[in-house]
Amino acid sequence: MSKLSVSAATTFVMSLLLVAATQAQTTEASPETDGMSKVRIVRLSQVRGMVHVDRSTGRGFEAAMANLPIVEQNRLRTDDGVAEVEFEDNSTLRLGPDSMVEFPQLERLQSGPTVSAVHLVKGTAYVSLVKTPGNQFTLIFGDQKLALQPATHIRLQLTAEEAKLGVLDGDLRIDSETGPLDITKKKTVTFNRQSQVPPTVAKDIVSDPLDSWDKDATGYHARTAAMSAFGNSPYSYGVNDMAYYGNFADAGCGSMWRPYFASAGWDPYSNGALAWYPGGGYSWVSPYPWAWTPYHYGSWTNCPGVGWGWQPGGNWNGLNNTTALLLHNRPRLLPIPKAPPAAGEPTLKAVNLKPIVRSEIASSESFVFRKDSAGLGVPRTGIGKLSKLSQQAESRGASTAPVYINVPVAANGRMTSASISASSIHRGYAPSNEGGSSSARSSSASSAERSAAGPVMSSAPSVSSGAHASSGSGSAHH
């Protein structure tokens, strides 16, 4: 198969996504008020540990899984875990442990730009906005409402006594009783939540163990931000995951995108869940780390001798993405329920037509990539060249990369800021025994990188990731 370059493939996808976005804005029926469209979903792009979401089903907080859509008025809570939310333009919100956030406003102007309001109720949040002209983002905490400008990156830490907001990048203007405060990069503004004293400004930002996790995640998104912004498409979220976890190839059925670690027998609809949303019905949710764009846009084609591949085209599908199942001859999944779940029935219905396969940390010294895991369990960064490891797994059934794991967790076994940070692929370098050269090592916490996969395979409720392929036999070199 002749492979396209990642940049060319991503540009190709984004050019078609732009067409789909334009069509979606004009063809999706939606209630509108004052020129605002309520048709918006944002993506729960990463779930690690114990995370819960209130999807406004009347059931309160329920277990979360990656790729769940989040709509206006939903709530997200991290307990012993962390989570990331990805917006349409590749902007992101990350929550540390013991945090909760609400989404009181997720709307779109008739002219195209989005209007988002996020309310941090407790805990730690990072907001990283890309430079998308016209988009409006309001961060709410306590009685503060801050309008964040595009290309702003902040960290907000909320306690009962105070709120500390560090400006990691960009500029911030705060209206106070004494007049506007202009906060520049690398400064911290502290709000006293128990008195009416004006906020204070410090000329630095005190580091936090979660910062490295945020930095790694921000860097992961930024590596493809330029391509994701191609054509100013408002539906660019998820494309960076596709560029990392798979590639395009001419398989004899036209140019198709396929995930790594997927054989001809892999099926994109064998494992997942049907999630109920009031007013939207059931939405198909796939557990794979790249599984957003290919299940809301385009179509899957089964190419003889190659297997299932995704091709762009058509309209963007929001919550109502189950119609794609009819197009792919999935009678075993149908009929899709139309009525709300009855009392006692789950609002997230598991679909497991085959045993789910995942790649995972096998020991403190090795990470195993398994054929037909399709990237499930593979961390975003630091694990090596996935295309090469995928070829090995396909020919052998599995491939192994050496890793080094150090697990800094609290004595009670709960995830801490340190363990969450360590779960995010850190590159440390130690002198080797030969000529003063260095070998790559990584701190990683398997417990911190286990993602609650919700109802997908109760026998395998978590997805391991967070290993780094160090130099050595059979591993990929950086």
N, C-alpha and C positions, 0 to 999 in steps of 0.2 A: 504494500500500500504506500502510495506517495503522500507524505505528510506535509501539511502546510505549517509555516512558522506560527508560533504562538501569537506574535503581534499581528500577522496578517489574518489569522483565524479570528482573533478577538475583534479586529476592525471590521471584518466581514459580519460577525454576529451583531456588533453594535450598529452598523449601518441598517441592518434589517430590524433591529429593536427600535430604532428611531421611527421607522415606518409603522411598526406595530403600536408604538406609543401614540403616534398621531391618530391612528385609526381608533385606538382605545378611547382617547379623549372625546371623540365625536360619536362613537357608536354605543358606549356603555350607558344604559339608562340609569339615572341616579337622582335621588332627591336633592334639590339645591335650595339654598337660602342665601339671599344677599350676594349672589354671584359665586357662592361656595359649593363645591361638589363634595359629597360625603363618601364617594367611592375612593377609598384609600386603604391599603393594607401595608404594614411594615413587617419586617421579617425578624423572627426570633432566630438569629443566625448562629448562636452558640449557646450551649447549655452544658455546664460542668458541675457535677455534684447535685445537691438537692435544690431544685428550683421549681417554683409553682407560678401558675398564671390564672387569673380570673378573667375568663373570656365572656363575661356578662351572660352566662347561661343560667344564672340563678342558683348555681351550686357553690359559689364562692371560689376559693383557690383550689385548683386541681394540679396534678403533676404535669410538668411541662416537658416537651421534647423539641429538639431542634427543628426549624423550618415551620413552626406554627405561625400562622398569620396573626398579627396583632392589629386590632381595629380601635377606633375611637372609644373611649371609656373603659378599655381593658386595663388591668393592673398586673404588674409583674413583681414577684417577690423571690429573693434569694435567701435561703436559710444557710445551710452548710454548703455553699456553692457560689458560682459566679455565672453571669449571663451577658450576652451581647445582643443588641438590637441593631439591625441594619436598615437604613432608610433608602428611599428609591435612588438617590443620587450618590450612594456609597458613603454617606455620613453615618456615624455610628454612635451608639450609647452603650456604655459598659457599666455593669453593676458589680460591686464587690460583695463579699459575704454579708448576711444580715442586713439587707437593704430592700427597700420597696419603692416602686415608682408607679405613677398613674399617667395615663395618656388622655387628658381631658379634651384635646383638640388634635385631630388629624384630618385636615381638609385640603382641598386644592382649589386655587383660583381658576376662574374660567379661562384666564390667559395662560395657565399652565403651572406657574410656581406653586409650591406647597406651603401650607401654614401648619406648623407643628407646635404643640405645647406639651411639655413634659414636667410633671410634678414629682420631685423627690420628697418622699415622705420621711424616710430615714436612711441612714447608711452612707455609702460612698458611690458616687457616680462620676464617670468620665464621659465627656461629650467631645467628639471630634467631628467638626463640620468641614466639608469640602467647599471649594469656592464655586458655588452655584448661584449666579445672579438671580435675585428676585425671591428666593426661598426665605421664609420667615421661621425663626426658631425661638421660642420663649421657654426659659428655664424658670420654674417656680419652686420656691422653698420658703416655708413660713409665709410671711406677708410680702416677700420679695418676688418680683417678676422681672427677670432680666432678658432683654432682647439680645441674643447672641448673633453676631454678624458671621457671614460665610468666612471660611478659613480660620475659624476660632477653635482652639483646643483647650479645654478646662478640666480641672478636677474639683469636685465639690464634696466636702466631708461634713456631714450633718450629725450633731449631737443635740441633746436637750438644752445644753448651755449656749452653744455657738455654732455658727456655720463658717467654715473656712473654704474659700474659693481661690484656687491657684490658677493663674493664667499661664498655661504651658506654651501657648502660641497665639498670636493675634493680639487684638486690643479689645478692651471692654469699657463701656461707659455705664456708670451706676448713678441713678438719681437719688440723692440723699437730702435730708432736711437742710443741710448746709450748702447745697448746690451739687452740681454734677461732679462725679469722680471719674477721671480717666485712668484706667488701670492698664498698664502695658505688660508686655511679655516678661515672664519670670518674676512676677510679683504676686503677693497673696493679700487678699482683702478678707478681714474677719468681721462677721456680724455677731453682735451680742443678742441672743434670742430672749434674754430675760430682762432686758432694760432697753430704753430708747436712745442709748448713747450712739453717736455716729459710728459708722464702720471705720476700722483702722486698716492701714496699708503697710505691709512689710515688703522690703526690697529683695526678698528671695522666696523660694518655695522649699519647705522642708520635705525631704524625700520620704516616700512611703514604700513598703515592700510591694504594693500592688502596681507601682509605677512601671516596673519592668514588664509586667504582663500587658499593661496598656500600651507601652512603647512597642512591644513586639506585634501586638494586634494592629496598631496604627500603621506600623511599617508594612505589614502584610497587605493591608488595604491600599496603601499608598503606592505599592509597586506596580499596580495596574490602574491607578486612578486616572492617568492620562488617557489610556485606552477606554476605560469605562465612561469617560466624559465625551467620547466621540459623538459628534453630532448633537451634543447637549441633550441626549435622551434622558427623559425623566424615569426610565425604567432600567437603570444600569446595575441595580443591586444583584448580587449573585454571580456576575460575570467573572469577577476575580477568582472565585472558587472554581469555576469551570476551567479557567486557564491553568490553575494549579493542579487540579485533580484529574485532568484528562486532556485530550487534544483532538483536533480535527484530522481526518484522513479521507482519502478517496477510496472507499471500500468496494467500488463497483456498483454502488447504488447512489452515486453522487457523494458530495462532501458531507460527512457525518461526524458529529462529536460523540466520542465514547469515553467513559471513565476508565482510568487505569484499574488494574486488578479485576477485570471483568472478562470472562471467557464468552464464547459463542452461546453458552447455555444460560448466561445470566439474564434475568428478566427485571426490567425497571419497575414493574408493578407487583412483584411477588411479596414485598414487605412494605408496610407502612401503616397508616391509620386514616380513618375518616373522622374528622373533627367537626362537631356541630357548632354553628354560629347562628344565634337568633337573627332572623331577617336575611340570612345568607344560605341557610341550609348546611349540608355537609360539604366539607372541603377536603380534598386529598392531601395528605402530608407524608412526605418521604423522609426517612431518617438519615440519608446520606449527606455528608458535609457540603456537597455541591448542589443539593437537590432543591433549588428554588426556581431559577429561571426555566429549566427544562420541564417543569410541571405546571408552569403558568403561561407558557408561550411555546409556539412551535409544536412539533410532533415527533413521536418515536416511530422508527421504521425498523423492521426485522430484515436485515440483509442476509441472504443465504450464505452460509459458510463463515460469516463474520459475527452475526448476532445483532442485538438491538443497538441502534444509534439514534442520536437526536439531531433534528434539522430545524433551523429557524423558519418562521413564516406564519402568517395569519395574525389574529388579534391577541392582545394581552388578556389573560383570564385572571380575575381577582380571586375572591373566595369561590366563585363558581367555576372550579377547574375540573370537576368530576365528569363533565361531558367528554373530556379526552379519553376516559375509560371506554366509552362506547365506540370511539374511533379506533381503538386498539384491540378490539375483540376480546374483552375481558369478561366473559359471561360468569366466571366464578366469583367476580367481585359484585355482580349485579343480582337483584336490583338494589340500587343505592337508596337507603331510606330517605323518605321525604318528610316524614313527621318528626317532631322533636323527640328526643329520648324520653321514654316513659320513666316514671319514678323508679329509682333503683337501677336503671340502665346507665351505663357509662356514656359520657358525652364524647369520648374518644374511643372509637371502636377499632380494635386491632385487626389488621389483615396480615396473615402469615401463611402464604400458599406454599412456601418452602422454608426450611430451616435457615435462619439468617446467619450470614458469615461475617466475621469481623477480623480485622487485623488488630494486634494488641501486643503489649509488653509481655513477653513470655517469662522473663526472669529479670534479675537486677543487671544482667549483662547482655540481654538480647531482645530485639523487637521482631516479631514475625508478621510478614505481609502474606495474606492468604488470597488465593485465587477466588474470585467471585465475592470478595468483600467490597469491591467497587469503591474503595477508599474509606469505608466505614471503620472508624478507629484510628485512622492515620492523621497525625497532627498537621497543622497548617505549615509549619516551618521546621527546618533543622533536621529533617529525617533523611535527606539525601535526594538523589535524582529519581523521581518517582517513575519516569518512563522506563529506565533501566531495571529498576526493582520490579516493575510490573511485568516486563518480559520474562524475568527469572521466575516469578510466581506463576505465570501462565504455563511455562514449560515444565516446571517442577511441582506445581501445586502449591508451593509456598517459597518464600525467600526470607532470609534472616539477615538483620543488620546488627552489629555490636552496639550496645548502648552502655551508658553509665548512669545509674539512678541513685540519687540521694533524696531521701524523703524527710523534710523538716515539718513535722506535724506536732500539734500540741499533745500533752500527756493524756488528755481525755479522748484523743483520736479524732477530734473535730478538725476541720480545715481551718487554717489560720491565714492571715495575710501573707505570711512567709511561704506557706505551702502552696497557696494559690499562685504566688509569684513564681515559685520554682517549677510549677507545672507548665510554664509557658516558654519552654525551650531556651535556656540560657546557654550562651557559649562562653565557657571558661577555658583558659589555656594553661597547661602545666608543662614545664620543661621536660623533654624526653631524655632518655639516657644516651642519645646519639647526637653528638655535635651541637647541642644546645637548641635543636629544633623543637617544635611544639606539636603536640597532638591534641585534637579537639575533644573536649569532654562537655558534658551537659548535666546540670542538675535538673531532675525531673521528678514529679510526684505522681505516681500512677493513680493514687486515690484522688488527687486533686484533678486529674484529667479524665475521670470517669464520668461520662455523661448519662444522665437518666434518660433512657430511650423510651420512657412512657410505656405504652402498652405493647410495643413491638418486641415480641419474643420474651415472655415472662421468664424463660429460662436463661435469658441473656439481657438483664435489665440495664446494663451499663456498657458504655463504649469507651474503651481505653485509648488514650493517646497521650503524647507528651514525651516521646523519646527522641534522642538525637543520635544520628548515625555517625559514629566516630570513625577515624581512619583505621583501616584494617582489612583483612581479607573478606571479600564479599560485600563490603559497604561502599557507599557512594562518597566520593571525595568532594569537598567544597573547593 
